[in-house]
Amino acid sequence: GVIAGLPLVAATFAKLAPEIDIAANMRDGASVAAKTELMTVSGPARAMLAGERTALNLLGRLSGVATATHEFVRRVTGTRARICCTRKTTPGLRALEKYAVRCGGGFNHRFGRDDAMLIKDNHIAVAGSIRGVLERAKGAAGHLVKIEIEVDTLERLREVLDVGLADAVLLDNMDAATMRKAVEMVGGRFPLEASGGITLGTIAEIAKTGVDYISSGWITHSAPQLDVALDIEM
């Protein structure tokens, strides 16, 4: 798997016993085989036993996210697509899980709603139209704030193109053939992001459509834990 979270392991044990000696054999972002020794920790047994579960939970969780991200990234090699995470993260761990995504070779989407405007179907429904919601967003956004809008049909994409106020478009739950048509329609005028139902089985085909970004909530909310352990030697 791909490792992420070793500094957190060190910080956990150092908090419990400042005199503890920690030597890392690997760095975050490294791909390792099973049974690889990642780190040696020397110090009071009480501190090691007290911090063991917290340290392993963090390391296993973040390494699982990094490993899942790496597998997605590997499957889009040779295309322009970048793999991005979403805000579907574990409460309290968003910054750490987004760090793990980067360790796996992915890129971060928004950390929060204040990073950029992402207009979704409910926003369009409240505003009454694509033109209406884009005009209201543009009027409220600062000059450095980007606006992305979600569409699920080519007809809605055409409306966005006609209005001309979006900085990026998210293609929601479109099949690969429809995405390919969307890429042709946009013609490079702004970035296109694919999202919704992205799996390891479909991501390569989606990447070949020519989209710029592929966002996946799975890599943070459903990535399996990487199996890591602490073995004590006396």
BAPA-262230 format. One record per residue: x, y, z of N, C-alpha, C, CB in turn. Coordinates in steps of 0.001 Angstrom, whole numbers, plus 500000, padded with zeros to 6 digits. Glycine has a CB too. Layout:
XYZXYZXYZXYZ
...
! end
This chain:
500821498801500000500000500000500000500858501253500000499070500004501198
500196502399500016500882503696500072500730504253501479500309504700499006
501832504697502049501848505118503447501507506599503589503212504836504066
500687506893504601500397508275504991500088508290506479499204508870504162
500689509233507191500391509378508610501530509083509558499281508513508948
502720508817509050503843508518509951504150509669510917505086508197509134
504091510935510494504323512017511457503304512027512600504291513352510743
502091511554512328501078511495513381501397510400514393499693511261512776
501960509307513916502398508248514827503475508802515760502935507013514034
504442509493515174505519510072515975504973511079516982506556510743515070
504031511915516545503466512936517437502673512304518574502568513894516649
501977511204518278501192510519519311502086510017520433500409509350518705
503152509335520071504043508789521096504840509890521799505000507772520473
505242510910521059505999512010521669505146512770522682506510512974520585
503838512838522435502941513511523376502882512761524702501533513638522779
502947511438524623502845510613525826504175510489526563502336509235525464
505272510536525817506604510403526427507595511200525592507044508896526530
507854512451525957508749513304525162510135512710524949508890514639525825
510556511812525847511902511240525735511962510059524764512387510794527103
510843509698524188510792508529523311511646508762522062509331508212522914
512264507711521565513130507809520380512410507183519185514512507102520627
512287507949518116511526507501516945512406507591515705510233508347516761
512498506494514968513280506460513729512392505924512608514571505579513893
512069506777511651511226506362510528512078505737509433510430507562509968
511643504599508931512339503924507835511750504284506476512290502418508033
510558504858506490509859505240505266509332506660505421508699504251504949
508938507248504300508315508564504322506897508450503778509145509589503501
506043509362504198504692509388503655504741509512502135503882510550504266
503863508764501471503831508746500014504572507567499416504406510015499480
505300506821500254506050505665499756505121504474499547507183505291500734
505379503714498493504668502453498259505463501327498904504462502187496726
504797500531499714505507499491500455504826498141500269505584499848501949
505613497095500429505093495733500376504639495310501765506158494753499826
503904494212501834503472493673503123504688493333503983502584492421502922
504535493490505286505560493167506287506719494169506308506104491779506028
506605495274505583507664496281505605507692496977506962507463497313504471
508881497131507519509024497849508789509055499343508496510316497403509557
508066500051508993507908501467508680508647502379509641506459501825508677
508730501971510898509244502868511928509684502058513138508180503913512331
510707502552513823511141501949515085510937502963516199512635501490515015
510272502534517250509981503407518387510601502787519635508435503615518567
511439503556520322512102503061521533511766503982522699513647502970521331
511318503393523807510970504215524952510147503444525956510223505445524508
509492504144526877508710503487527930507574502642527362508145504527528885
507464501413527846506409500515527370505025501089527657506548499136528022
504861501786528786503560502354529134503086503327528047503634503072530501
503990504169527567503627505145526533503273504446525227504776506140526303
504013503409524890503737502689523642502378502001523691504835501657523366
502074501374524811500795500684524935499633501674524984500789499804526186
499855502814525613498799503821525712498495504454524353499198504905526715
499537504643523548499347505325522269499145504410521086500500506187522000
499275503102521306499257502148520193498008502270519328499362500739520723
496821502220519924495602502182519123495366503495518382494408501867520007
495615504614519051495455505907518370496401506013517182495707507070519349
497657505638517399498656505725516333498298504817515160500040505359516873
497899503583515453497583502637514384496295503016513655497463501226514950
495320503538514399494076503970513749494352505072512729493059504464514799
495144506050513127495453507157512221496275506683511027496206508261512968
497294505886511296498159505409510218497397504501509253499364504664510797
496600503593509788495841502684508932494794503404508111495181501619509764
494107504358508741493072505109508033493660505943506901492317506011509003
494681506726507206495251507613506192495976506829505105496207508607506839
496632505753505478497302504930504468496282504239503565498208503882505141
495120503904504117494054503340503296493566504336502258492895502891504170
493401505590502672492990506649501738494058506856500664492729507976502498
495317506911501083496411507109500127496503505953499139497741507269500866
496306504741499626496379503559498763495242503548497745496340502279499606
494031503861498196492887503909497286493082504990496228491589504161498067
493569506145496659493815507240495714494845506833494674494285508500496456
495914506201495134496978505775494223496448504824493154498107505103495005
495535503943493536494975502995492572494134503730491527494122501927493294
493381504734491950492624505544490994493578506282490050491712506553491739
494617506879490628495587507629489824496262506713488807496646508291490729
496605505523489237497279504570488350496425504247487131497615503284489107
495123504183487321494236503780486227493949504897485225492940503282486792
494347506121485537494151507206484564495483507657483957493447508402485231
496539506903484201497845507235483633497750507336482110498898506178484039
498372508371481567498346508565480125497224509460479648498242507256479451
496364509909480563495300510849480217495573512178480915493896510286480617
494769513180480625494932514489481255494227514574482604494408515575480336
493437513563482922492582513633484108493378513596485409491587512494484092
492967514446486339493507514435487696492437513914488651493986515857488121
492869513111489610491945512555490592491824513515491776492418511151491065
490592513844492132490337514767493244489443514103494285489685516075492732
489626514506495526488720514073496583487557515059496682489467513959497943
486659514821497626485510515701497831485466516118499303484177514994497408
484344516714499717484169517059501127483525515917501915483323518320501256
483372514751501289482797513589501979483896512903502782482144512589500962
484216513515503906485324513059504739484830512717506139486426514129504807
485667512040506905485338511697508280485315512964509133486349510671508847
484248513194509908484204514396510755485453514520511630482953514373511641
486075515693511574487272515951512360488571515567511680487176515237513636
488476514814510577489696514327509920489868514870508499489684512812509880
489101515881508130489140516331506735490542516729506282488199517501506546
491221517556507059492549518017506643493511516841506504493105519041507652
493413515876507420494315514725507376493995513816506193494229513933508682
492719513580505932492355512712504814492688513364503475490866512366504872
492546514669503395492934515352502162494456515327501982492420516806502171
495179515385503079496640515200503014496968513804502488497288515416504414
496243512797502962496478511423502515496200511269501024495609510449503312
495189511975500527494899511951499088496113512445498304493653512820498760
496738513503498784497929514021498100499086513026498184498351515373498705
499198512337499316500241511310499432500045510211498389500241510701500846
498794509954498028498494508925497040498563509409495605497148508371497297
498923510682495412499058511209494060497843511955493549499360510109493137
496840512138494412495641512857494013495732514339494321494436512270494693
494644515041494043494564516483494263493348516788495128494488517252492915
493413517907495820492311518297496693491290519156495966492838519041497902
490031518851496213488936519725495807488781520747496936487581518912495539
487627521338497084487429522331498143487616521727499537486036522946498030
488211522511500444488224522132501853486890522491502495489389522823502599
486288523570502019485011524016502560484284524868501542485213524797503861
483084525272501884482262526036500955482820527433500704480849526137501480
483727527883501578484297529216501395485478529222500428484734529775502729
485912528057499962487031528003499014486620528452497617487597526592498951
485422528080497221484907528401495889483410528139495904485624527557494765
482715528633494893481283528376494779481054527157493890480541529617494213
480333526184494412479917525028493622478391525016493608480503523679494205
477832525344492466476384525439492319475838524071491934475994526511491261
474949523532492779474382522212492535472902522334492160474553521310493778
472275521178491916470905521191491399469928521902492328470433519779491164
470119521762493642469215522437494577469352523953494510469480521961495997
470569524435494286470760525878494146470040526392492895472267526221494080
470135525620491811469459526012490572467950526036490785469825525050489418
467443525035491512466006524967491776465531526178492577465664523675492526
466306526575493579465923527723494408465973529020493602466843527830495638
467010529161492770467163530390491978466188530451490812468585530501491456
465723529294490354464738529268489285465275528968487906464054530541489242
466570529179487694467155528907486380468669528931486478466667529932485333
469317528389485459470776528421485412471273529852485267471300527556484257
470639530622484415471044532023484268470880532777485585470223532708483161
469751532559486235469494533262487482470509532942488558468126532935487977
470842531659488713471769531275489779473186531746489467471751529754489982
473586531701488198474926532161487844475057533675488012475259531763486405
474036534406487647474096535864487799474144536258489270472889536526487118
473372535558490109473400535852491540474752535480492146472270535102492263
475304534354491715476604533925492234477698534900491824476944532513491738
477675535311490574478697536236490077478613537575490800478547536442488561
477407537998491110477237539266491806477715539222493243475802539674491772
477688538032493842478078537903495249479539537515495428477205536883495929
480133536913494419481495536390494548482536537500494453481761535338493476
483576537368495252484710538268495118485454537990493821485653538131496317
486334538902493444486984538766492137487956537590492068487717540040491799
488332537023493216489235535873493223488503534547493428490276536049494305
487188534599493584486410533388493861485926532764492556485210533708494782
486234531488492364485795530788491160484402530189491366486804529683490781
483688530044490261482329529503490286482279528256489407481289530566489805
481889527145490010481671525902489270480197525546489374482575524740489815
479634525029488299478219524656488302478057523216487852477403525596487395
477138522521488496476866521119488200475757521007487155476478520357489484
475982520149486155474938519853485168474853518347484980475227520565483808
473657517873484642473491516433484430472984516092483033472542515871485458
472833517112482181472435516878480793473205517826479881470901517067480612
473267517478478613473917518359477641473106519630477417474121517628476313
471798519549477610470952520735477473471315521776478529469464520354477589
471531521309479741471927522241480802473335522788480554471864521548482176
474198521963480017475535522439479677475451523540478626476414521278479172
474570523387477651474389524417476629473919525726477257473384523948475564
473038525633478250472588526841478949473760527538479631471502526493479985
474624526757480268475797527330480939476687528037479925476596526231481682
476900527415478794477723528019477746477098529317477242477914527036476580
475790529340477129475105530538476638475219531694477631473630530229476363
475140531378478932475236532429479957476671532932480073474745531903481327
477622531999480119479033532373480070479649532908481343479208533361479049
479095532617482517479633533160483768480355532124484631478520533773484564
480363530878484212480987529821485017482480529712484715480297528470484759
483248529354485749484686529113485586484991527642485356485446529608486809
484056526766485726484228525323485549482856524671485610485188524721486633
482764523465485054481495522729485063481732521316485566480854522703483649
480851520872486455480879519509486958479835518693486205480623519470488492
480265517619485567479372516722484831478925515623485787480077516118483558
477668515673486185477181514800487250476485513563486699476232515562488156
477029512393487047476407511108486707476117510944485216475126510950487478
477001511434484379476874511224482936477634509964482537477402512455482146
477146509280481507477915508150480999479060508673480133477008507176480191
479983507789479790481196508206479088480887508831477729482126507019478908
479914508288477022479579508826475700479074510262475807478522507946475014
478253510527476813477730511881477005478840512828477437476598511882478044
479737512351478288480869513179478704481732513561477511481714512446479749
481919512624476613482738512898475430482114514017474591482903511618474579
480797513996474474480101515063473753480236516391474490478616514708473566
480197516334475817480346517551476619481723518175476405480128517243478113
482751517337476364484113517828476125484188518527474768485137516663476191
483550517949473770483538518560472433482793519890472441482897517607471414
481675519949473147480883521179473212481666522318473854479592520935473988
482370522009474936483089523051475681484336523501474930483474522544477079
485003522575474282486153522935473459487272523635474206485708523799472353
487461523274475471488565523841476240488313525214476819489753523905475398
487078525713476759486797527058477274486905527143478791485417527494476845
486649526039479471486846525978480918487008524517481318485653526644481685
487547524261482512487771522875482946486459522124483157488587522854484236
486511520828482884485374519944483117485752518902484165484922519259481796
484839518693485084485038517727486165483954516660486086485020518428487557
484348515402486120483394514294486147483195513843487582483879513112485263
481939513573487947481658513132489305480390512294489308481522514336490263
480246511488490363479041510686490518479222509263490030477902511327489786
479201508316490958479293506908490587480631506492490017478243506592489609
481694507187490392483027506849489885483544505610490613484013508044490063
483940504594489860484479503368490452485781502993489754483454502206490354
486499502049490349487724501564489714487432500934488358488428500553490618
486234500390488215485883499745486962485542500710485839484741498839487182
485150501939486184484721502896485159485690504051484949483381503446485518
486618504233485868487400505469485854488300505598484627488240505550487099
488843504499484128489722504581482958488953505069481737490363503213482667
487746504551481545486924504973480408486534506440480533485665504102480301
486219506864481745485854508264481971487040509177481679485364508472483418
488219508790482119489410509610481896489686509798480407490625508978482575
489387508781479613489645508847478172488684509778477435489557507465477575
487641510265478110486715511189477453487337512567477255485432511314478265
488398512863478023489052514160477902488723515141479006488698514764476614
487995514697480047487705515592481168489004515941481895486687514940482149
488991517077482572490200517553483250490354516975484650490187519061483329
489231516777485333489253516294486713488201515207486897489012517456487708
488516514264487769487543513248488178487519513259489702487908511808487608
486370513590490275486278513652491736485548512426492265485558514944492188
486048511925493382485485510714493976485381510866495485486340509484493620
484190510647496010484020510618497455484478509296498044482573510871497818
484489508250497217484823506904497700486217506844498307484719505898496565
487161507583497737488541507463498206488716507973499630489468508216497279
487754508760500130487833509176501531486763508523502400487713510679501628
485541508361501885484504507827502784484412506304502801483173508385502394
485025505627501828484881504168501781486185503410501572483936503802500696
487299504094501548488583503405501348488834502428502494489750504428501246
489203501193502191489483500233503268490749500600504040489619498821502695
490734500304505317491880500553506187493074499709505741491523500248507661
494261500305505744495465499515505492495860498819506795496637500415504951
496176497550506702496496496754507893497911497073508374496356495237507593
498011497708509531499313498021510129499307497533511577499622499563510055
500482497249512105500570496702513460501807497237514170500600495160513424
501765497176515503502907497538516346503334496294517114502551498716517327
504551495856516907505082494683517605506158495134518589505658493642516595
505979494789519860506916495199520905507960494108521138506163495514522219
509209494529521202510316493628521536510969494138522815511362493537520362
511162493253523768511760493637525055513245493251525078511003492959526241
! end
